[in-house]
Structures are given as structure tokens and as C-alpha cells.
Amino acid sequence: MKKKTTVLVSAFLVISVCYLYSNLFTKNMVAGMYVTNNKETAFHGQVLPDSLTLFADNSIISNVYGTGTYNIEHTVTGTKISMNYTKDSVSTVVYPTDLYRSYFSEPRIARFSEFYYQKVK
């Protein structure tokens, strides 16, 4: 019985650590330069490739979207990031999306199912 309990507790701890590693990010872990993974297709008039720089003061700069701000929110399902920028100096656009990391890789900002920004530095 004790061996079974030890195995279950160990499995729970391994799964918990893997989940936290893939889904929990601090502001300093998020700040940096990201580039798109898609080099051929344009989304919503976007000219690719694009780079996106997130700064520790919650500001962003993108080749496509221009300047704006971002906000990080921690939820049960992982870390969410909302990017806000002004389009055509008239309206503010908000893009809520997920922030995640595959095993032993840099963080990614998911835009669509197969389109994401990968952190490079």
C-alpha cells in the first residue's frame, strides 16, 4: 500500500511540475523578442515574417501592429496575454491569446492554431 501511494504522489508531482513549467510565466520570462513561425501565409493582411518585442514595462513593438501594451493574466488553464494596440490612430484592438512553451523550448505566443510567435532572445 505504501509503495502504491509513493508512486501516485510521485506521478502527481511530475505532472504538476511539467504543467507549471509549460504554463506559468513571470513578466521577466515573457519580456524579449519573438518572431513568427509562418514565413509564407498572411493573416488578416499581415505581411510576414513579423517580429514582436515585449518589454518589462508592458509595452510592445511589432513590425505589423506598431506599438501598444500587453497584460499578463494567470489562470487555471495557463498564462494568458492580451496585446492592445491602436489601429490607424482611431480604434484600439485587443488580441487575447495564450502563452505557452513546449518541453525544453522558448516561450510561444499563440495567435492561431498553427501560427505563433517564438521567443528568440
Secondary structure by P-SEA (a helix, b strand, c coil): caaaaaaaaaaaaaaaaaaaaaccccccccbbbbbbcccccccccccccbbbbbccccbbbbcccccbbbbbbbccccbbbbbbbbccccbbbbbbbbbbccccccbbbbccccbbbbbcc
